[in-house]
Amino acid sequence: MNILVLGGGGREHALAWAISQNPKCDRLIVAPGNAGIAALAECADLDVLDGAAVVAFAAENAIDFVVIGPEAPLAAGVADALAAAGILAFGPSAAAARLEASKTFTKEVCDACGAPTAAWARFTEAAPAAAYIRAQGAPIVVKADGLAAGKGVVVAMTIDEAVAAVEDMFGGSLGAAGAEVVIEEFMAGEEASFFVLCDGKTVLPVGTAQDHKRVGDGDTGPNTGGMGAYSPAPVLTEALVQQALAEIIRPTMAEMARRGTPYKGVLYAGLMIADGRARLVEYNVRFGDPECQVLMMRLGAQALDLLLACAEGRLAGAAVNWADDHALTVVMAADGYPGTYAKGSAIRGLPALPEDSSHMVFHAGTAERAGLVVANGGRVLNVTARGASLREAHDRAYAMVDAIDWPEGFCRRDIGWRAL
């Protein structure tokens, strides 16, 4: 098969790495890719938000299957354009992708199907939102309604912090994403990520993970796109998985089908665990980043078979073959992230690191210049390892981190601390 993966981050490097190991994959193109992806696939300069351009590129290159990595092309309707052209694609329609693209939409779906989630209210102006915050008190959660690249959620511990977040969002800091704001009840507990595939009818669980959102050790400092992750997540017991499927995932899928927008693709449920129950924090309509890296590390070549079964509506006969192992990834980020950071610093030591089924460095924000790998983003590398235990995966990953020569980068030193 000729396969096209859309995206250029650590998630897409992990997807490409897993797909490339499957004998069904004859030719692999990633658009736009990055310096790490270029070592295992062709990279193409393509506007992944332009459905017509993606369709034309797929036709010119005899692409049999398109895997859409990030949320933005899904929200822009790229999966719809491919479907209309008769090209097999993995990823939900734009209508179904509203489960991530609109916080309000997701809350309305949850209310309609009875899925347990935080109490909420929606606002289009700052003054009534601020009044609601003062009436509810803190802690409280402020979310931009639209896609904000992981930066649209503020967990405010004080009223002043929440009001400032509202004023910031309505002031245009997040562009169109902040034109509407959802304010939610603060849910205490432990958060974990649950991933399922859905082909419009069948739901197939594909794994659990836990990521570390805050920039500093001990889960301190501002939220980021994710500073590391591990899989499986011990907090998501089999009983909690079954409760989430019965009360959250399957009712949501039934409601989406009832609305005439059946969901097809991976659904990533962020769950808050407290008092032996799971409640929905939010949905994402793509693999998490960096959770995808640990899931792909554990799935390997079978990932392509599962994605194909999902896209072709064959999940009823599919199964996930998990090894009894663990994976952990450490994000190396540019100094200053998630605030202002510099690009262009050289990263040395990567060629000497092992690359096998237990050790991989997935590139997130890198480029190649004059033969050197350089930083080209905020989150730059995902240093990932597998082990028979989480401790073994942890120690292998940090041994690789310590072998990377990049003075302008930093990482958390405590990934996996909750489980360890």
N, C-alpha and C positions, 0 to 999 in steps of 0.2 A: 504493500500500500504506500501511496504518497500521502504524507501527513503534514499539515500546517498547524503550528501552534501560534496563537496570537498572544503577544506580551513580551516583556523584556526584563522581568524581575526574577527574584529568587524562586518564587512559585513556579514560573515558567521554566526555569533551569531544571528544577526538580521534576516537573512533568516531562520535559524533553529527555532527561536522563533515564527515567523509568520507561518511557515509550521506546527509546532507542534500543533498549535491551530485548524487546519483543521481536521475534523473527518475522512477524507480520509487517514490521516497519521496513520498507525498502529505501525510501527517501524521506528525510525529515528537514523541514524548513521552519524557522522561527522568526517571526516578525514583531518587533525589530531585533530582538535578541540582545545579547551583551557579550563582553569579552570572554566570559566563561562558557556561555552557550555556543560560541563560535568554535569551540574545541570538539563539539560532538554533533553539530548540525549546521546547515547553511543558514545564514542570517540574511534577511531581506528588509529593505527600506520600504515600508508600507504603512499608510495611515490606517491603523486598526479600528478607528472610529468611523471610517467611510465604508459602509456596507457595499456600495457599488464597486469600489476599488478592491475590496477583499474578494468579491465574487469574480471580478475580472482576473485578478491574480491567480485565484484557484483554478479558473478555467484554462488560463495560459500554461499553468504548470501541472495540469492533469491531477489535481489534488483529489484524493478519495475521501478524506476525513479532515475536518477542521476542529481543533480543540481551542475554545476561547477561554483564556486564563483570567483576565481582570474583569471587574464589574462594569467599567465604563462602556466597552463595546457591547455588552449585553443590554445595558440600559438604552444604548443608541440604536438597538434593533439589528445588529449585525447577524445574529442567529436567524432572524426573520428573513433577511435578505438572502442568506445562504439557502434556507429552506425553500424560498420561492424559486431559487435557481436550480433546485434539485440536488444540492450538494449536502452531503451528510455532515452534521455539525453537532458538537457537544456543548450544550448551554441553553438556558431557557430563553423564551421569547421576551421581547421588551415588556409586554403586558405582565408576564409572570415575574420578570426581574424587578418589578416594583416592590417585591418583598424586601429588597435591599434599597432600591432607589428612593423609596418614600416611607419614612417612619410612620406617618399617619396611615398610609394604606395598610401596613402590617398590623398596626393596632386595630384597625377596623376589621381585618380578617380574623384576628384573634378573638375579638369581641363576638363576631358572628359565629365562630365555631367553638367558643368556650375554652380556648387554650389559655392556661394560667400565665399571666404576665403582670407587669407593674401597672398600677393605676396611672392614668395619664390625662393630659389636656393639650389641645393644639391652639397655637396663637399665630396671628399674622401681624401683630403690632407689639412694640416693646412695653407700653404702659400697662395694658391688661395682663401681660405675662409677668411683669414685675409685681403687680398687685396679687396675682395668684401665688407667686413664690412667697411673698410676705405672709399670706394667709396660711400656706401649707407649712412653712418653716423649713429648716435644713437639718440634716443633709438632704439634697434633692438633685435630680439629674436633668441637665439641659442638653437637648439634642437638636442639631440642625436637621430639618426634614429630609434634605436631599443628600446626594453623594458628596463627601468632603474628604476623600482620600485618608480616612482614618482619623481626621482631626476635628470631626463635628460633634464630639461628645465631651461634656464637662461634668464630672462628678463633683458637685459643689458642696463643701462641708459647712459653708456659712451662707446666710442670705445675701450678704454683699457680693460674695463670689458668684452666686447664681445670677443676681441682677446684672453684674458686669458681663457675664457670659451672654445673656440675652441681648444687652445693648451692643456688644461686640458683633454678634451674629446679624442682628437687624441693621447694624452699621455697615455691613457689606464685607466683613473680613473673610467670609467664606463664599462670596459671590451669590449666585442663584441658589446654592444649596441652603443658605440661611434665610431665604425669603419667608419661610415658615419654620416655626420652632415647636417641638414637642417637649413638654415638661413632664417628667415621670417621678413617681415614687422611688425613693432610694431603696434598693433591695440589698440587705446584708446577706452574707454567705460566702461560699467559694464558687468561683466561676470556672466553667469548663466548656470545651467545644465538642460538639457531637456532629458527625458527618454522615449523611445518607445520600444514596443515589435514588432518583425517582424518574420513571419513564412515562409519567402521566397516570399510571395505574398502580404499579408495584413500588414499594419502598424497600430498599436494601441498605441496612446499616453498613458503613465501611470503616468506621473507626472513631476513636476518641483521642483527644489531645488537650493539653492545657498550655496556654501561652502566658507570657509575662508582658503586660501592656506598659507598665511604668518604666521610666528610663533608669531608675536607680536601684541598687541592691535593696532587698527587703521590701520591694514593691513601693518605692518612694519616688517622689518627683512627678513631673507631668506625664500624661498619657502619650504613647507613641503608636506607631503602626505595629509594634511588637518587637521585643528585645530577645526573644528566645522561646522555645517550646519543647515539649516532650510528649511522647505517646507510648503506651496508652496512659489515660488519666485515671489513677486509682479511685478518685472521688466518684467517678461515674461507674458505680457498681452495676451489675446485671439488672438488679431490681429497678434502679433509677433509669437505666436505658429503656427498659420495658415501659415504665411510667411515661417517659418522654415520648416514646413512640405512640402510646395509646392516647395520651391526653393533649399532646402538642403537635407532633409531626403529622400523624395520619389525619387528624381533624383538619389541619391546615391544607393538606393535599386534597382532601375531599372538598373543602370550601373553594379552593382554586379551580377544581374541575367543575363544580357547580356553577361558578361564575363564567365558565366557557374559556378559561385560560389555564388549562392543565399544566402542571409544572414538570419540566423535563430537564434534568441536569443534576448537579450536586447541590444539595441544600446543607448549609452550615448553620447549625443552631447554637448560638451562645446561650448557655444555661446557667442560672444561679441556683446553687444547691444550698438549702437550709432546712433544718428540721426533717431531714429524710425525704424531701420533695424537691423536684426541679420546676423552676419557672423560666419562661423565655425572657432573655434579655433583648435579643435581636436576631434577625435572620440575615445571612449573607448568601448570595446566589452563586458563589464560586468557592473554590478551595481557599482556606485562610492562608495568610502569609505572615508568620513562618510555619503554621501548622502543616501546610502541604508538604514542606520539606521532610518532616519526620514521618508523615503518612507514606509518601513515595519511597522513602528509605526502607520502610518495612514492607510495602507492597511489591516493589520491583516491577518486573516485566508484566505481571498480571494486571497492572493498572490499565494498560491499553485494552485488554479484553473486557474489563469492567466498563470502561468509558464507551466502547463500541456497543456492548449489550444495552447500556442505558440509551444511547442515541437511536438504536434500532428497535427499541421497545421489547427487549428480550430479558429483562431483569428477573422475570418470574423463574427462569431456569438458571440464574447465575448464583454464584457463591463466592465469598471472599475466603481465601486460604491464608490465615494469619499464622506466622511463626510465633512461638512463645518467646518474644524478645521485646526490646525497648529501643527507642531512638530519641536522641536529644540534639537540638540545634541551638547554637549560640550566635546571636547577631552581632557582628562587628560594624559599628557605625562611625561616621565622621564626627570629630570633635565639634561640639555645639549642637548636634542633633538632640531633640526635635526642633530646636531653634535654628538660628543662622549657622551655616557651615560652609566650608570651602571645598571646592572640587579641584581635582587634578593632582593630588598627592600620590606618590608612587607606593605600590604595595609589593613587597619583596618576600621571597620565601615560599611562594605557592607551588612552584614546580617540584619542590622536594617533598611535598606532602603526599601521603598515600591516597589513591583513588581506587576504591574497590567497594564491594557490597556492604562494608562496615565503616567506611570513611569517605566523605565527600565534602568539598567546599562548594556550595552553590553560590553563584554570583548574583547579587541583587542590583547594585548600582555601580557597575564598572564599565570601563572602556579601555581600549588598547591604543597607546600612543608611543611611537618610536620603539616598539618592541617591549614596552613596559605595561603592566596592568595598573591603571590609575583609578582612584575613587571618582565616581561620577554621580553620586547621590548621597542621601542621608544614611539610609541603611545600605551597607555596601557588600558584606559577605555573610553567608549563613554557614557556619562551620558545624558540620553534622556528623554524628556517629551512631552506630548501632552497638548493642551489647546484650549479653544474656541477662543482665540486670540493668536497672536504671543507673546505678553507681558506675558500672563498667562503661556504659554509653557516655555518661557525664565525664569520666576521667579521660576517655579517648578524645572527646570533643575538645576539652580544655588543653590537652597535650598539643593538639593541632593549633589551637589559638595561640599558645605560647611560642610556637615555632614560626608564626607569621610576623614579619618585620614591617610594621606600619605605625610609626610614632604618632601620626595624626589621627589615629583611630582609637576607639575604646569599646568596651563591652561590659555587661554585667558579669559578675563572678559567681552568681548564685542561682543560675538557671536550674530548675528542678527542685528547689529547696523545700517546697511544700511536701512533695512525695518523699524526698530523701530525709 
